[in-house]
Amino acid sequence: MCGEGEDEAGSAHFPSGEGSEEFLEAWLAAAVPRERRARHRRRRAVLPPAVLVTTGAERRERARRVSAWLDRCLHRQGPGRRLAALVPHATLSAADIAAATGPLTVPLAERLGGNLPRRTGRLPLRNHRLALDLVTRLGSPADAAAPGAAPGTPGSPGTPGDPSRPAAAGTRDGAGDPGGTAGAGGAGDPGSAGGAGDPGSAGGAPPLTATALRDHCYDLRCQRGQLLGALRSAGTVPDAVAGGALGTLWRFLAEPLFFRLPRWWWGRHCTRRLVRSQRHGWYARARGLAHGYSSAEFFADALQLSPADQETVLLHALFADLGRATAPVRLSPWRRRRSTRYVFLLELPGALPRDLGARLARPAHREHPAADRATAFLRAYTRAVRDAGCTATLLLAVGHAAAAPDGTTPLAAAARHFGPPRGREPGAFGPLLVTLPAGPGAWPAWGRAPLAVRPREWRLGPAAAASLQATSAGLAAFGLLATLVGHLAPGGEHDCLGGPPPGRSGSAVVPAPEPEPRPVPLQAEYRAAEALIEEQNARAEQAEAQGRVVRTVAYVGTPVSDDWDQERQRSDGAVPELRGIALAQAQLNDEARSDDQKIWLRVELFDAGAHFAGAVEAAREIVRLAEADPEGLIGVVGFAQSWEVTQSAVRILNAAEVPTLATNATADEMQAGTYYHQLAPPSSREAAIVSRFVHEARIVEDGSGGCLPARAAIVVQDPADLYSKSVGDGFTRSFEAEGGTWRTLWHTPPGEGTGAPPRSPDTRIGWESSIHGVAEAVCAQLRNASGTPTVVFWAARSRELGAFLNDFEDSTDCSGDPLTVVGGNELTNAALSGMYRTPGWLRLYHDDHVLPVGESPSAITAEFNARYAAAFGEDDLWRNDGHAALGYDAMQVIAEAANDAYGSTGGRGLNRESVQVVLYGGVHKAGASGVLDYRAGDPVPRNKPLVILRYVDGHSEPVMSCGAFAVNQPPAEHWGPDGAYDCPEEGD
């Protein structure tokens, strides 16, 4: 807790005054976040450092008192007046910084390891230890690494690189020699760094090479690790036989196996983890390297580290360790206990200059070496925490100055610095300079009362909790064994997820009635939605004439015409999507009418033609409009389908720097650049969820009245269709990773594609030129897979499915055989519009982006459904169609960004660029289609909902739902009977 001031002179204290309480509460809340679930740690913001500045006559003493008081906030009184850490932290006083001779990250990491709360476990810092080994070796003479023994020698004196002979000049890690030496000085050898940056080349000592640096680090790793140390000892030639034939045999057999091979593997492992990994390659991010470096190139690059680079590398290594330590893992007692941030407190030595903010953005001056070291560290920390995206740390520095530095912020306005990114200026990421009150009334003789913010304390250590957890899991496994056996054994109709097929009673099949599609005047409904938008545009123009701020949003969609295929238009979602945009525009303009801090929106429609054939020309027209009116047009919504032509269109918009929010386009390949954002989850996420569903859900009839999970899949895919190719390929990858087998049938409808059958080297992929051929091939493969539960994943467009089902029933040998078909979101539109019948032999499942009306836990979704029903009727054909909610949410997101940009710029500078800054920085809000959680730089919302439904007799019932549906409730993470199965993690 933050303790009261001490009685003796120089007591710890924090000033009182306006904003003091708010600042302290915000700082402590940032140190101890109150997420309801561990996985919500991923939503934390990256926090730049803050610098508190004291002024006045006693400014130096006040800075010391503030630093001591803040340090007391992170402790509680233990037995015998001993202070126990409440959160993991490290504090450096002004004397500590002045006495430091190397990177400040080193003492910070040392203090951090010694200030951990009780029963939270040891803090693993393997990346920092490796970086420290590198930096320590670079900062010492070449012959001082190990007195009496060169680095890399396995347990006895020798030369670097080989335990039995000197390293040959010019050798390096080569193909065919996993234990070979590297970088001794040959031409083109990345290890031959004997020039600038090589501290080992001074004083006549042999130059430090990449090989020697690697061997030094490996030697230290062997000293810390029992396994590697034992292998190194096993590879050492005993002194008793070193000169004989046995020693020679040992040298040729044991050393390559027990010394060279582990050393080579360790070097490759470090390189993969630090450089080559796209996810964990922190060294590559710190140095701006490509993710393809070899082991020799990595250690050669490390030779060139300057002192400033060393600080940056150490910080990135520490951030990688702390980020991994706090990453939520559901079953890890150690990580469950690391829920707080790691707090760093610095007391800056020397007086802070007036131009401190400017100095943090340029090379340090030399008036005060210790102060310059601290300034350089703050600059390096700011850049490193931003580049690493580390959300696990919180740095607060305290300094003193004769006069407040330029650009300081009053204490009352500084609390939002510790909040979400939208609380800061768009694009701003740098140290916050805060001036503390200087008046005598802010520094009374008595101390402040303690604050009541505390982290959770644990009764058991992580090892004891892990043992208890394992014991409980074992007992639960025994208790569920009978139930598991019952699930594996063939059962009755109730075992089929979603119930028996329609019309099936026992083993008899009764034909189910075929639903009649309800006639809908499509063109009239589309024109009515257009009229709603025109009405709102007129309101916006009237508001603009009265001096209100109005901006334009372009909508790119495919219109409806009586001359085109009516069934296809019923299912493509054009009408409900335009309705959702109209409802959102009306609501947003109503809010702007009563709130001067919000803008009015005008929607301009751009016709992309049938099946988005004219999307490229529509994009070019939007670009011309944007260039003619830079302030007026702030973004684009639409693009409900993933085609190559829509992919080209969004690339044009991205090149022109026009923010674009795609509504229902899901193909991962649509993510064309930083100006592209989408509402629906990507095809990779959809494929992972569907794959998990078919592999675990009992949906394939087994012939005895029950069902089994699928172990094989037949994928029907159009290779000329961007959506079909993306979701089909994603499904095969995920299903194979789940342990299933698959075969793919390629089919392109007549009149589409190039006409020539595509070729694939994969023998599991075949080609059929007609839908009848697809039906025959599916039947043949089902017969060949007899005994293996097999599902058909329909990755093609919905218009072909009806013809396939008819041919499968009427023209194949499988007529009447049970068939399970699972389709993507493309089938949802057709199913809801009544295009399919469900005979007794068919089980049809499809996924959607929203739950049926009345089943979502979100109040925002319920409000949207009520608005939609009031405008278009309770029995509207598309009321359960996700297109309306996604169109509505697209307008809400772009309006949120525009209003934030408008408020942050004080009503000035509202344009596409300021809107993009907010979108790219992250948006978090509740939407009609679920939680819209855009992380900084991510084009897709995190954990966006996806629902799988079973279609029966003209209506669909949900059987699986995953994702975040409401902001006030945890995401849906389990599905199936009694929540027996887990939803795939984001990124699986």
Buried (B, 14 or more C-beta within 10 A) or exposed (E): BBBBBBEEEEBBBBBEBEBBBBBBBBBBBBBBBEEEEBBBBBBBBBBBBBBBBBBBEBBBBBBBBBBBBBBBBBBBEEEEEEBEBBBBBBBBBBEBBBEBEBBBBBBBBEBBBEBBBEBBBEBBBBBBBBBBBBBBBBBBEBBEBBEEBBBBBBBEEBBBBBBBEEBBEBBBBEEEBBBBBBBBBBEEBBBBBBEEBBBBBEEEEBBBBBBBBBBBBBBBBBEEEEEBBEBBEBBBBEEEBBEEEEBBEBBEEBBBEBBBBBBBBBBBEBBBBBBBBEEBBBBBBBBEBEEEBBBBBBBBBBBBBEEBBBBBBBBBBBBBBBBBBBBBEEEBBBBBBBBBBBBBBBBBBBBBBBBBBEBBEEEBEEEBEBBBBBBBBBBBBBBBBBBBEBBBBBBBBBBBBEEBBEBBBBBBBBBBBBBEBBEBEBEEBBBBBBBBBBEEEBBEEEBBEEBEBEBEEBEEBBEEBBEEBEEEEEEEEEEEEEEEEEBEEEBEBEBBBBBBBBBBEEEEBEEBEEBEBEEBEBBEBBEBBBEBBEEBBEBBEEBBEEEBBBBBBBBBBBBBEEEBEBBBBBBBBBBBBBBBBBBBBBBBBEBBEEEEEBBBBBBBBBBBBBBBEBBBBBBBBBBEBBEEEEEBBBBBBBBBBBBBBBBEBBBBBBEBBBBBBBBBBBBBBBBBEBBBBBBBBBBBBBBBBBBBBBBBBBBBBBEEBBBBBBBBBBBBBBBBBBBBBBBBBBBBBBBBEBEBBBBBBBBBBEEEBEEEBEEEEEEEBBBBEEBBBBBBBBBEBBEEBEEBBBBBBBBBBBBBBBBBBBBBBEEBEBEEBBBBBBBBBBBBBBBBBBBBBBBBBBBBBBBBBBBBBEBBEBEBBBEBBEBBBEBBEEEBBBBBBBBBBBBBBBBBBBBBBBBBBBBBBEEEEBBBBBBBBBBBBBBBBBBBBBBBBBBBEEBBBBBBBBBBBBBBEBBBEBBBBBBBBBBEEEBBBEBBEEEEBBBBEBEB
